[in-house]
Amino acid sequence: MNNISYIPYDPKYFNDVHELILSTIDILNSKDYSPETIKIMKAWQNEESLKKKFSEGTYFLALDGSKVVGVGGLVKDEVSTMFVHPSYNNLGIGTKILSLIEIKALEKGIKKLSLGSTISAHKFYTKCGYKTIKRAVHKLDGNDFDAYEMEKEL
């Protein structure tokens, strides 16, 4: 665990990032969402949509040696695509990625960040200073799932 490094997103890691996201949804979100919702969440994180997101924002990776263990980014004024492998939870990796995102936002003159949080990640974001604006029902491909809209003044 001492080998965790943080780097700007590099497309050479795309397949590893994609696998990290899908496995994290399976492991963590399945505690709070139905199998149907998990299936939709995973379909929404398809190769095409992820490549589009990565091209539109600034993303960071957490690496344990050469293994991708975390990802997160900034798209406009929103925190986007935050995932940390479940076996690396509670080690400060998500907090560090989020701090890199916040620093990047400040560099761009952004004073407030927003995000949509799953039920599974709500406690994490609250611990990091994000305030719940409202409980929300988000739509993925016409299906509803419970979430939170959150924001933080920087």
N, C-alpha and C positions, 0 to 999 in steps of 0.2 A: 504493500500500500504506500510505501514511501516514494514510489516512482511516479506518482501522479503529476502529470504536467498538463498545462493548459495552452492550447494553440488556437489560432484562427482556423475556421473550418477549411479543410483541404478536400477537394473532390475525390482524391484517391481513397478516402475513407468512406465514401458514400455507402457501399454495400454493408460495411460494419455498422454504420450509423443506422441504416434502415433496419437491420436485424436487431439492434439495440432497442429501437423504438417499438417494433412489433413484440419483442419478448417482454418488454416492460409493460406494455398494455396488457398482455396476457397475464402476467404475474400480479401486478399491482391493481390495475383497474377492475379485474375480475372479482375483486372483493366487494366492489361497490356498484357494479353494473351487471346487467343481464348478459347471457351469452350472445344474444342477438345484437345488443349495443356494442359489445366488444368486437364482434365481427364487423360492424359498421365503422367503428373507430379505426380498426386496422385497415379496412379498405380505403378509408379517407387518407391514410398515411401512405398512399401508393407512391411508386417511384416518380411518376410524372409530377404529382403535386409537391412532393418533397424537393425535387430539383428546382421547381419554380420558386418555392419558398426560399431555398438557399441562395438563389440568384437575386432575390429581392431584398435581402437583409444582410446583417452582419451576424455571423454565427461563431460559436466557440465550441471546441471539443475538449473533453477531459480524457487523458490517456493514462493507462497504467502500463508502462512500458510502451508497447505498440498496440495494446488493446483499447478500443474505444469504450469508455465506461460512462460517459456523459456528453450531453449536447444541449445547447440552448442558444437562442438568438434574439436579435432586435430587428423588427420590421416596422418601419416608421416609428410610432411611439408605443409599440406593443411588444411585450415579451412573447416569444414564439418558440414552440417546439422544444420545451424543456423536458428532458428525460435523463434520469440517472439509473444505471442498472441496479435492480433491487439488492444485489449482494454488496453494493457499494453505498447503500443508503446510510445516513447518519454519520458520515465521515467528513462532512463539510464540502463535498464536491458540488452539490447543487447550489449551495450558498456562494461558493467561489464563482461558479458560472454566472449566477445572478448578479454578483458584484461587478464582474467584467461587463455584463450587459448594461448595468446602471452607469458605469464609467463611460462606456461608449455613448450612451444616451446624453449624458452631460456634455461630452465633447461635441455632440451635434446640436447642443442648445436645447435639448428636450428637458423640461422641468417636471413632467409627470408621466409615469408609465402606467399602462393598463394591461390587463391580461384576462383571459378566460381560464378558470381553473376547474379541473375535475374535482369531484368529491374527494378522491384519493389524495390530491395534492394540496387541498385547501389549508390544512394545518401547517404545512411547510411554508406556503406563501405568507400566512398570517405571522409565523415566527420571523419572517424576513421583513416585516413591516408593512405588508400590503393590507389594505383595508377592504373589507367586503362592501361593495356598492349595493349589490342585490343578489339574491338567489335567482338563478335564471334557468330557463329551459332552452337549451340550444338545439338546433335542428341539424342533423347530419343525414343527407339524402332523404329528407322527408320524415325521418324518425326523430323523436324527442329524446333528450337525455338531460338529466339534472346537472347543473354546473353552478359556478359562481362567477360574477363579474367583479373584478378587483382592481385597485389602483394604488399607486404610491407617489407621493410628492418627493422629488429628489432634492 
